[in-house]
Amino acid sequence: MNKENLASVIGTMTMTIVDAMKKIDDNGKGILFIVDENQALEGCITDGDIRRWILKSANLNATVECAMVYNPQFLRVEEKKHAEDLMHEKVITAIPLVDENKVIQDIVFLSDYNGMHDNKDKKNLSNIPVIIMAGGKGTRLYPYTKILPKPLIPIGETPIIERIINCFTEYKIDSFYITVNYKKSMIKSYFADIETNYTIKYVEEDKPLGTCGSIKLINETLKDSVIIANCDALILADYGDIYEHHMKTNNDITVVSALKNVTVPYGVLNTKEDGEIISMEEKPHLSYLINTGMYIIKPDVISYVPENTMFHMTDLINVVMKNGGKVGMYPISEDSFLDMGEFGEMKRMEEKLNIVLD
């Protein structure tokens, strides 16, 4: 690796969990190797380590020392020829090559040998119901949505809803419910005119029912936990791992949450009651976990959804918690959540998907 690429996969002991997740997002390798003040290898941290830390503590301001793996596998530079065998033996995807002081000189990735960053088979979710909520008017995208329904607005040459469905089909899911209302005939016509390897059952609203109310219109008994997704956001994460986490934790509802970093563009004052300034922070950096609009719910919680009534997923979550149910979350990185709800985010989505427009 050249120096720039090498630096992108190396972090320090003092960096925060948030900064580590951002750097892992940027390098696209799923891992950082952590060095001490002398640049000697101390540990490593993966996106999975960060996810487990957030689920355990929800402390985004902790340093990587809290979540990293100490004493990772490594080889001396002259032992590089053994790298592939060691990675297969230890079931790891990367190994640093160090000098006599344990300073990283290079990093070898399993993808260097097999041409894939992640050759793990995706979990088969073929029997899992997926409901895509596509009935809204998409007012934030006006005037586009005066002509097209939000689900059919193209990202590149492909409508956003088709891209969302394609993400699910990678997990062998071949049957979808799509709730429709606004310009529903256009949505139905679009899918009628293309060849697909999946089936769609339309759930038609006569009036707006919110982000959850239309689920009650499904005239089938759902036996397994259901994946619910909005029609305007791509979640670039491991759906198999999300579903497995939901089942292991026995959540009634699992909310897929994304890290969101916000920089306040001003100097922030911290004051006493009498107005005396204690300290000032210039453009502080804040981090939050936000709701992505993707959920997994147990089928029995659908009984809380009222008939023919405007009802949102947030309403359902509040009712479930009020009745003693368990609501949990599954965190993903900021770059794994691509929201098309606003014009600025559409461009970011195109850039992330490497879409080149003429």
N, C-alpha and C positions, 0 to 999 in steps of 0.2 A: 504494500500500500504506500502511496505517497504521503508526505507529511500532513497535508490537509485532510486526507481521508482517515489517516491514523488518528489525528486529533479529534475527529468527529465521533470516535468510538472510545474515547478516554475521558473519564471524569475524575473529580477530586472528592476527597472525603468530606469536604465542607459544603458541597452542593446540596440543595434541597431535593426532596422527592419530586417536586414540581419541575425543577430545572432538569433533573435526570430524565423525567418522562418526555419533556420537550426535546431534549437532545437525542433520545432514542427515536422519537418521531422523525426528527430531521435526518438521522443517519440511515433509517430504514433497515437496520440490522437486528433490531429487537434486543440489543444488549449494550451495556457500557462496562468497560474495565476500569476499576477505581484504583487510583494511585495516591501515595502519600506525598508529603511535602518535598521528598527527595525524588519524586517521580517513580518510586519503586511500586511494583504491583502489590496491592493489598486485597482486592476482592473484585467481585463483579455483581452487576444488578441487571435483571431483565425486566421486560414489561410485566411478566407474570409475578415477579417478586414485588414490584410496585403495587400491582393490583391486590395481592394478598395483604400488603401493609395497609393499604387504604381501607380494605374491608375489616381489618383487625382494629385499626386505631382511628381512621378518618383524619389523621393529622397530616395535612399537606405541607406543613412548614418544617417537618422533621428533616434531618439530613440523611443522606444515603446510608450512613453507618447503621441506622436502625433497621434497614431492610436488606442490605446487601449480603451476599454470600462471601465469607472470608476464605482465603487460601484456595483460590480456584486452580484448576488444572492449567499447567503451562509447560512449555518446552524451551530449551535453550535454542538460540538461533541455529546452531549447527545440527540440531536434531529435527529440523523442519520435515525431513522425509518421513518421519513417524506421525505427522500431524493427522492425516486422514484416518489411519488405523486407530489412533487414540480417541478421536472424536466419535467414531463408530462404537468403540469399546465402552466409552463413558456416556454415550447418548447425549452428546453436546453438539452445538452448532458452530462454535468458534473456539479458537485457542490462541493465546498470545505467545509470541516468541520473544524471549528476554535475554539480556546480557548477564554478565556475572554479578551485577548489582540489582538484578530483577527489574531493570528499566525496560519497558516495552519497546522493541525495535520493529516489530511487525505483528500483524494479526492475520491468522489463516481462518477462513470460513469454510464450512462444509460445502456451501454453495460453489466454492471455487472448484470443487471436484465434480459435483453432480449437476451443476447448472441451475440449482433451485435454492431459494432462500429457505423455504419450508416445504419439505416433501412429505409432511405428515398427512395421512389420509384424513379427510374431513369426515366427521361423524355423520352417520345416516339418520336423518330426521324425517324420513319419508312419511311417517304416519302422524306427524305433528300438524295440527291445524294452524294455519296462518290467516289472520284477518288484516287486510290493508284498508285503512280508513281514508276514503277518497271522496267524501261528499261535500267538503267545504268549498267556499267560493274563492279562496286564495286572494283576499282583498289586498294583502301586502304586495302582491305582484301585479296589481292593476297598472296599466291597461292591458297587459298580456292576457290576463284572465277574463277580460271582456270578450276575447275572441276564442281562447282555448280554456278548457278546464285545467286547473293546476296540475293534475296528474299527467297530462299530455304535453306539458311544456318540455321542450327537448333540452337535454344536456348533451351537446354535440349533435348527433343525428338520432339519438335514442331518447324517447320520453322518460322522464324521471321514474314513473311507476314501473316501466319495463326494466329499468336498471335495478330497481329494488327487487323485483321478482327474480331477476337473474342471479342476484346475490343468494337468494333462498334456494334456487334450483341447484346450486353447487353442493347443497346438503341433501340432495335427492328428494326435496319437497316438490310435489307435482300437482298439488291441488290448493287453490286459494279461494278465500271469500274476499270480495271487494265491495265495500259499502259505498253506494253512489247516490247522488242527488243532483247537484248543480251540473248541467250539461252532460247528464249521464248517457244520453244516446250517443254522444261523440266518443265517450270512453268505450262503450260496448261495440260501436262500429269499428273502432281502431283494432281491437283484439279479434274481432270477427274477420278482419281482412289480412291478418298475418298468420303464419304457421307457427305453432307453439308445441312444445312437448309437455305442456301442463294444461290443467283445466281450471276454469274460473266459474264460480257461482256468485252471482250478483245479489247483493242485499240492498233493496231499493227503499230509500226514505221518501215519504210523502211530504215531510217537513224536516227542517234541520233538527238533528237530535244530539249534536255535540260530538265529542271525540269518543264517546262510549255508548250512548243511548241506542245506536243502531244494532249493537251486538244482540240485543234482545229480539231482533227481528229474524235471527237465524233459526229456522224451523228444524233444527236437528239437535240431537243430544251429543254434546261434545264430551268425550270421555277422558281425553288427555289435556294436560296444561296447554294453553293456547298462546301463540305468539301474536301480539298486536303491534302493528307498525303504522306510522303516519306515511302519507304518500309523498311527502316533500323532503325527506331526509334519507341519506345513505348512511348506514352503519357499517363501517369497514372493520369488522371484528370477527372473532371465531364464534359463530352462532351455536355450534355444538358445545363449546365450553360454557357459553352463557346459559344454555338450557340445562346442562349438567349441574352447573352451580345452583340454579333454581331448584332442581330436584334434591340435591344434597342438603341444601339449607332448609328445605321444607317450607319455603316462603309461600304465602297465599298469592302475593304479587311481588314480582321482581322488576324493578325499574332500571333500565339501562341508563347509566349516568355518564356524562363526559366531563373531563376537566375543562374549565374555562378560565383563561388568564385575562385579566383586565388591568390596564394601566391607567390610573387617574392622571389626566393631562395637566394637573396643577400641583402646586405645593400644598400639602395638607397640614393644617395646624392642629396640635393637640393642646387643649387648654384646661385650666382649672375653672371652678364655678364662677370666679370673679372676672374671668376673661384673660387672666394672666397666661401667657403662652409657656407651655412646658417644653415642647419640642416641635420641630418642623420636619416633615418628610417631603422630599421633592419627587413628584410623580411616582407615588408608591405603587407597587405591583401586588395585585390581589388575585387570589385563586379560589375558585368555587367548583363544586360538583353540581352540574345542571341536569335537568331532565331532557333526554333526547327524543322522547315520544315513542320509544320502543319498550314494550312490556311483555312479560310472561305472566299469565294468570291461571290459577287453578279454575277448572270449569265451574265449581260450586259457587264461586264468588259472583258469578253472573246473576245469581238469584237476587242480589242486592240492586241490580239495575232496574229502575222502574219502567213500566210499559209506556211507550209513546210519549216520552218526556225528554226534554233537553237535559243531558247528563254527560258530564265530562269524566275522563279518567281520574282527574284529581278528586272529583266527588266520590268516585268508587274507592279510591285509596283511603280517603278520610273515613268513609263508612266502614271499610274493612278494619281499619285500626281502632275505630270507636267500638267495634264489636269484638275486640280482642284478637283480631287476625294479625298475622306476621307479614310485614311489608319490608323487603330488603332491596339492596341495590347491587348492581354489577358495574364497576367503573371501567371506562375505556379512556383512551387518550384524546386530547383535543383534536388531533389530526384524524382520528377515526370517526369523527362525527361531522358529516357534511350536510349542512342545512340549506335547502333551496328557498327558504321562506322569504328571503330578501334579495334584491338585485346584486348587491355586493358579494353575497355568499355564492351566487350562481357562478361567478367568475372563479372564485376559489375552488369550487367543486370541479370545474373544467380543468383547472391547473393541476389539481390533485390526481385526476383521472388521466392526465396527459392527453387531453383532447385538444387537437389543433384545428382551429376554425379558419376557413378561407376568408 
